[in-house]
């Protein structure tokens, strides 16, 4: 499983876990990644993407055809 969103490129961030006494230890802020299958009319097939919640909203707003064309241009997926 990829650790980044294929649409937005979001990855896990890092920061500090801060205790009550203010001791700091490193931690990770994970991304809300989902495996989603979309029907792409321009390709005539389904594709499975690893997208974040923000990436799903981006697909809903811009349309799957536009997003897939951009992913093909960036070589994230094959046509």
Long-range contacts (C-beta under 8 A, 24 or more apart in sequence): 1-33, 1-35, 1-50, 2-33, 2-50, 3-31, 3-33, 4-31, 4-50, 5-31, 5-33, 5-50, 5-51, 5-52, 5-54, 5-55, 6-49, 6-50, 6-51, 6-55, 6-71, 6-76, 6-77, 7-49, 7-51, 7-52, 7-55, 7-58, 7-59, 7-67, 7-71, 8-51, 8-52, 8-54, 8-55, 8-58, 10-52, 10-54, 10-55, 38-64, 38-68, 39-64, 40-64, 40-65, 40-68, 41-65, 42-68, 42-69, 43-68, 43-79, 47-77, 49-77
